[in-house]
């Protein structure tokens, strides 16, 4: 029978704990869960309130997803976005501050709609996510009714009714 060193068991234990903490993290916000209220600042440093009045929360965390979500939002227009209760939030916490200030924010300020910007990864940590997809939460009185992952503007348009 093979015996394992103490270091082996410590590494194995650390990996197992890490695996379960990563997997449970993605399950914090499910259908039927209450979306917590919070406020983010948009690209103009104005508050974007996430509350029970929102019907659709669109979330992205990487540049390619931001591009197609922005395309969809531009098609809708700021007035229709407000009327339909759509709020767009993006996790920019991984972006270096210099890049954010010099490049990203000036580009975002040219857009006709607000983007709630999370500069701390913990703010939006409970929102489910998939690589290369926007997360769309359909909400009713702050309760998650449906979770959709959209890979392009057509899927956003199809799912946000």
C-alpha positions in Angstrom: 0.0 0.0 0.0 1.3 3.4 -1.0 1.7 6.1 1.6 1.4 9.8 0.8 3.4 12.7 2.3 1.8 15.4 4.4 2.4 17.9 1.6 0.3 15.7 -0.8 -2.6 15.7 1.6 -2.3 19.5 2.2 -2.3 20.2 -1.6 -5.2 17.8 -2.1 -7.3 19.3 0.6 -6.6 22.9 -0.7 -7.6 21.9 -4.2 -10.9 20.3 -2.9 -11.8 23.3 -0.8 -10.9 25.6 -3.7 -13.1 23.5 -6.1 -16.1 23.6 -3.9 -15.8 27.3 -3.2 -15.6 28.1 -6.9 -18.6 26.0 -7.8 -20.8 27.2 -4.9 -19.9 30.8 -5.8 -21.5 30.4 -9.3 -24.7 29.1 -7.7 -25.3 32.0 -5.3 -27.9 33.7 -7.5 -30.4 31.2 -8.9 -34.0 31.4 -10.2 -36.2 32.4 -7.3 -33.4 34.3 -5.5 -33.8 37.9 -4.5 -31.3 40.2 -6.3 -29.7 42.4 -3.7 -30.1 46.1 -4.1 -27.0 48.0 -4.8 -25.7 51.1 -6.7 -22.9 51.4 -9.3 -21.6 54.4 -11.0 -21.9 54.7 -14.8 -19.3 55.9 -17.2 -20.2 59.5 -16.3 -19.9 58.8 -12.6 -23.7 59.0 -12.1 -25.4 56.4 -9.9 -27.1 53.4 -11.5 -29.5 51.9 -9.0 -30.1 48.2 -9.0 -33.4 47.7 -7.3 -36.8 46.0 -7.5 -37.9 48.2 -10.5 -35.6 46.5 -12.9 -37.0 44.0 -15.3 -33.8 42.9 -17.1 -30.3 42.9 -15.8 -27.7 42.4 -18.5 -24.2 41.6 -17.3 -20.8 41.2 -19.0 -17.3 40.8 -17.9 -15.1 40.8 -20.9 -14.4 43.0 -24.0 -16.0 40.9 -26.7 -19.2 40.5 -24.8 -19.2 44.2 -24.0 -19.0 44.9 -27.7 -22.1 42.9 -28.7 -24.1 44.0 -25.7 -23.3 47.6 -26.6 -24.4 46.9 -30.2 -27.7 45.6 -28.9 -28.2 48.5 -26.5 -27.4 51.0 -29.2 -30.1 49.4 -31.4 -32.6 49.8 -28.5 -31.8 53.4 -27.6 -31.6 54.9 -24.2 -35.4 55.8 -23.9 -36.5 52.3 -24.8 -34.0 50.8 -22.4 -35.4 52.8 -19.6 -39.0 52.1 -20.5 -38.4 48.4 -20.7 -36.6 48.3 -17.4 -33.2 47.1 -18.8 -30.0 47.8 -16.9 -26.6 47.0 -18.2 -23.8 46.3 -15.8 -20.2 45.4 -16.5 -17.4 44.1 -14.3 -14.3 46.2 -15.1 -12.5 45.2 -12.0 -9.8 43.3 -13.9 -9.0 46.3 -16.1 -5.9 48.3 -15.1 -6.9 51.8 -13.8 -4.8 53.6 -16.4 -6.4 51.7 -19.2 -9.9 52.4 -17.7 -9.2 56.1 -17.4 -7.4 56.7 -20.7 -9.2 54.4 -23.1 -12.2 52.6 -21.8 -14.1 55.4 -20.1 -13.7 57.9 -23.0 -15.0 55.2 -25.4 -17.9 54.4 -23.1 -18.9 58.1 -22.8 -19.6 58.1 -26.5 -22.4 55.6 -25.9 -26.0 56.7 -25.6 -26.9 54.5 -22.7 -25.6 54.1 -19.1 -23.4 51.1 -18.1 -23.2 50.4 -14.4 -19.5 49.8 -13.8 -18.3 47.4 -11.1 -14.8 48.3 -10.2 -14.7 45.7 -7.4 -15.1 42.1 -8.5 -17.1 41.3 -5.3 -19.9 43.7 -6.2 -21.2 41.4 -9.0 -19.7 38.1 -7.8 -23.0 36.4 -7.3 -24.2 36.8 -10.9 -23.9 33.6 -12.9 -21.5 33.8 -15.8 -20.2 31.9 -18.8 -17.2 32.7 -20.8 -18.0 34.5 -24.0 -21.7 35.2 -23.0 -23.7 38.0 -21.5 -25.8 37.0 -18.5 -29.4 38.2 -18.7 -31.5 38.0 -15.6 -35.2 38.4 -16.0 -36.6 39.9 -12.8 -39.9 40.5 -11.2 -39.9 42.7 -8.1 -36.2 41.9 -7.7 -36.7 38.2 -7.8 -34.8 36.2 -10.5 -37.4 34.7 -12.9 -35.0 33.4 -15.5 -31.2 33.2 -16.3 -30.2 33.4 -19.9 -26.7 33.3 -21.5 -26.6 35.2 -24.8 -23.6 34.8 -27.1 -24.5 37.6 -29.6 -26.9 40.5 -30.1 -29.4 38.4 -31.9 -29.7 36.1 -28.9 -30.1 39.2 -26.6 -32.9 40.5 -28.8 -34.6 37.2 -29.0 -34.5 36.7 -25.2 -35.3 40.2 -23.9 -39.0 40.5 -24.7 
